[in-house]
Amino acid sequence: MTTIPVDVPPALQISDLQSWYGESHILHNVNLNVRRGEVVTLLGRNGAGRTTTLRSIMGLVGTRKGSIRIDGRETIHLATHRIAHFGVGYCPEERGIFSSLSAEENLLLPPFVSRTDQGMSIDEIYAMFPNLKERRNSQGTRLSGGEQQMLAVARILRTGARLLLLDEISEGLAPVIVQALARMILALKARGYTIIMVEQNFRFAAPLADRFYVMEHGQIVESFEAAQLDAKMATLNELLGV
C-alpha cells in the first residue's frame, strides 16, 4: 500500500453537513472523512440519508449547509459541474446510461473532468470489463442489468475521476455479476482510487471496505474500521438487521 504523506489533505472531508429537499430537512450535521485510496461504505436502512449524502457531495440537493472539502478545497457553494471537475464521479442507483447508444458510444461520450488524469482508455476499460468488450456494439437497451451497471461505472472511469461515489451498484444483480463488481472495486483500490459506496448488500460491502459509517435518520450514528467489524456485528444487527 502506498504511504500517504501526513500533510496531504483527505480526499473528502465533510463537516456539519445539513441538506434539504425543499422544506424537508434530510441530513443533520453529518461528519465523515475519507482518506485517499480508501474504500468507505455507508450503511443504513432505506431512508437513512445515505444517497442524500452522495447527492449532497455532488450538489444535487436543494440546499446544503456546512463544509464539503475535496482534496482540501471547499466545494459547498459550487455548482455540480464544477464539483465534477475536482475529479469526482457519481454513479447513481438508476445508472443513467444512454440506452439508445451502443456500449462503446456511451464510453466515447464522457468529457474529462481532471486536469491531471486523462482517465482509462477504452482498452483498459475492456480489460477490466470483458463483458463490455463482447457487447460493445449492443444498444444500451439490449444490455443486461449487470452489463448496464458495468457500463455506468466504466463511463466514470473514462472521465479521469479519482473519487468515485457508487450508489447501490450491486442491487438486483446476479451473484456472478456481483462478484465481478467486487473484483472491480479491489482493482480500482489497487490503482489508488478513492471509493465511497452506499450499499444495502452487506455481504458484498463487508470484505471490500476499509472503514464503515452507519447512518440513521440523517445522522452518522456509528463508524469503525474493517478490523473492528467482528466486534461491531451485534451493533450492526441492531441498527441494520443484517
N, C-alpha and C positions, 0 to 999 in steps of 0.2 A: 504494500500500500504506500502511495506517495505521501510524504510528510508535508503538511501544510504549515508554512511559517506562522508563528503566533500572532504576527501583526497583520495578517490577511483577514479582512472582514468576513463574516459569514456570507454564504451565498444568498441567504434570506434571513431577515430579522424582522419579526412582527411584534409590535409593542402596543398594548392597549387598543387593539383594533375593535372598532364598532362599525356595524354595517346595517343598512336598512334597504328594504324593498318598499318604496312608497313610505307609508307610515309604520310598516311592520319592522320592528327592531329585532334583527336576527342574531347578530354577533355581539357579545358583551365582553369587552376587554380581553380579547384573545391575545396571548403572548406565546410565541414559539420562535425557535432558532433552528436553522438548517445549515450545517457546515458543508463546505464544498466537497463534492464526491460522495455525499451520504445518500442513502435511501431512507426516507422517513415516511411512515404510514400514519394517516389519520383514521382512527377507528371511531365507531359510534353508531347508534341506531339511525334509521332513516329520520330525517328532520332535525338531526343534532346540530347541523351547521357546517358540515364538512365541505360539501360542494360550494356553499356560500363563501367559505374561506378561500377556496381556489378562485372563485369568480371575483372575490374582493382583491386578490393579488393582481388580477388582470384588469381591474377597474370596470367590471361588468355588473356592478350593483348600483342601486340608486344613489346612495350616499355612503361615504366612508369617512371615518374619523380615526385618529391615532397615527401610527407610523408603520410604513412598509418599506424597508430598505433592501435593495437588491445590490449585492456586492458593495454595500456601504453607501449607496446612493438612494436618497429619499424619492419615492415614487407615488406617494399617497394622493398627490394632486395632479398626476399626469393622466392623459388620455390613454386608452387601451393600445392604440397603435404605437405610441411612444414607449409604453412599458414593454411591448414585444421586442423593441429594438435594444433592450437591455439584455437580450439573449434568453427570453422566456418563451417557452412553447406550451400551449394548453391543449390537451386532448379531452374534450367534453364527453360526457356519457353518451350523447347522441351521435358522436363520431363526426358528422358533418362533412363527409366526402362528397365530391361532385358525382352523383350517381349516373349522369348521362355521359360522362367521360370514361375512358379506359383507365385501368390502374396506372399505366405508365404516364398517361396525360395528367392524372392527378399529381404524380410525382414531379412532373416538369413545371407545374404551376407555382409552387410556393416561392415567394421572394426571400432573399437572405435578410436576416434580422440582426446579424452580428457583423461588426467591422473586422473582427479578428478570426472568426471561424466561418469558413465557407460551406459548412455542412457536409453531410455524407454524399458521396457520389452515387449515381444510380447503381453502379456495380457493387458498391459497398452495401447499399440497401438490399440488393438481390442476394448477396452473400448472407446477410442476416435473416432475410425473409425469402427462402426459396419458393414458397407458395406464390408470392407475388410475381416472381420471375416467370413461373409457369402460367400465370393468369394475367400477364402484363397487357395483353390486348383485349381483355374482357372488360365490358362495361361494369360500372360500379354496382348496378342493379343485379348483375349476374354473379357477383362475388358472394360467398357465404358470409355469415356474421363474423366468423373468426378472421376471414380474409379482409373484410371491411375494417375490422379493428386494427389489424396489422398495417393496413394502408393508412389509417388515420394517424398512427404513431409514426410511420415511416415519413409521412409528409412533414411532420415537425422536425425530424432528424435532417431533412433536406435543407432546412432554413438556417442551420448553424446555431440554433438554440442549445444552450447547455444546462439550463434549469428547466426541467420537464415537470409539468403538472398533469397527472394522469388520473382521470375520474372513472372509477369502476371499470377498468379495461377488461376484467375477466368475467364480467356479468353475463350470464346466459350462454356461455361458450362451452363447447365440448372439452372434456378433460385433456385430450391431446393438444388442443389449441392453447389451453391454459398453461400446459407445460411448456409449450413453445414461447409463450409470453414471459414465463418465469426465466427461461434461458436468456431471452432478450434483455430483461432487467439486469441480470447478472453481467451480461456482456457490456451493457452500457455503463454500469458501475465500474467495470474494469477499465473502461476508456475515460473515466473521470467525470462522467455526467452526474449532476445532482438531480435527484428524483423525489418528488412528493406524490404519494399515492393516496387516493381515497379508495378504500376497499371494504366491501361487505364480506368478501370471501376471506375469512381469517386464515384458513389453511393455505391459501395462495400467498398471502402477505407475510405470514409469520416467519418463514425461512429466508425472506428476501431483505427485510428491513434492518437497518442499523439501530433505529430508535422508533418509538411509538408515542403518539399523542392520542388520548381518548377525549372525545367531545360529548357534551351533554347539554342540551338547552342553550346552545350557542356559546358555550364556555369550554375551556380546557380543564378537565377535572382530574386528569392523571397523565403522567409522562414517565417513560422509563426506557432504559437501554435494552438491546436484544438479549444481553447476558442475564437480565432480570426477568425474562419472560416467564420461566417456570414458576418463579416466586410470585408473579403477579396473576397467575391463572385464576385464582379464586376471586380476585377483584374483577378481572375481565368477565368471568362468568356472571357476576352480579350486575355489571354495567351493560354487558352486551348479550348475555345468554349464549356465549359461544360453546 
